[in-house]
Amino acid sequence: MNLLSLVLREFVGMIIDDEFLAIAVLMVVGVAAALAFWLAAPPLMVGSVLLLGLIAVLVSSVLKTSWKR
């Protein structure tokens, strides 16, 4: 139970710290899940969407943060 509360605290901290990054990551994972389960896309396509989408989210988050400073 202690581990679960620690994980939940960290997750909430991530969302509060950088809302854009958390929401964008959840959206990319949601798109990949939709491709995998509803459209029965090949695993290579789902993995590519995850890889490229998460790299794009990370780069955009870094650029957004650097422009603020």
C-alpha positions as CSV (number, residue, x, y, z in Angstrom):
1,M,0.0,0.0,0.0
2,N,2.9,2.3,0.7
3,L,4.3,1.8,-2.7
4,L,0.9,2.6,-4.3
5,S,0.6,5.9,-2.4
6,L,4.2,6.8,-3.4
7,V,3.4,6.1,-7.1
8,L,0.2,8.1,-6.9
9,R,2.0,11.0,-5.3
10,E,4.6,11.1,-8.0
11,F,2.0,10.9,-10.7
12,V,0.1,13.8,-9.3
13,G,3.3,15.8,-8.8
14,M,4.2,15.2,-12.5
15,I,0.8,16.5,-13.6
16,I,1.0,19.6,-11.4
17,D,4.6,20.3,-12.4
18,D,4.2,20.2,-16.2
19,E,0.7,19.9,-17.4
20,F,1.6,20.1,-21.1
21,L,4.0,17.2,-20.9
22,A,1.7,15.0,-18.9
23,I,-1.3,15.5,-21.1
24,A,0.7,15.2,-24.3
25,V,2.2,11.9,-23.2
26,L,-1.2,10.5,-22.2
27,M,-2.6,11.6,-25.6
28,V,0.2,9.8,-27.5
29,V,-0.3,6.7,-25.4
30,G,-4.0,6.9,-26.0
31,V,-3.5,7.2,-29.8
32,A,-1.2,4.2,-29.8
33,A,-3.7,2.2,-27.7
34,A,-6.5,3.1,-30.1
35,L,-4.4,1.9,-33.0
36,A,-3.5,-1.3,-31.3
37,F,-6.9,-2.3,-29.9
38,W,-9.6,-0.7,-32.1
39,L,-7.9,-0.6,-35.5
40,A,-5.7,-3.7,-35.1
41,A,-2.7,-2.0,-36.4
42,P,0.6,-4.0,-36.7
43,P,2.8,-3.8,-33.7
44,L,5.6,-2.1,-35.6
45,M,3.2,0.8,-36.5
46,V,2.1,1.1,-32.9
47,G,5.7,1.1,-31.6
48,S,6.6,3.7,-34.2
49,V,3.7,6.0,-33.2
50,L,4.9,5.7,-29.6
51,L,8.5,6.3,-30.3
52,L,8.1,9.2,-32.7
53,G,5.2,10.7,-30.7
54,L,7.0,10.7,-27.4
55,I,10.2,12.1,-29.0
56,A,8.1,14.9,-30.5
57,V,6.5,15.6,-27.2
58,L,9.8,15.6,-25.4
59,V,11.4,18.0,-27.9
60,S,8.4,20.3,-27.9
61,S,8.4,20.4,-24.1
62,V,12.1,21.2,-24.0
63,L,11.7,24.0,-26.6
64,K,8.7,25.4,-24.8
65,T,10.6,25.5,-21.5
66,S,13.7,27.0,-23.1
67,W,11.6,29.8,-24.7
68,K,10.1,30.7,-21.3
69,R,13.6,31.2,-19.9
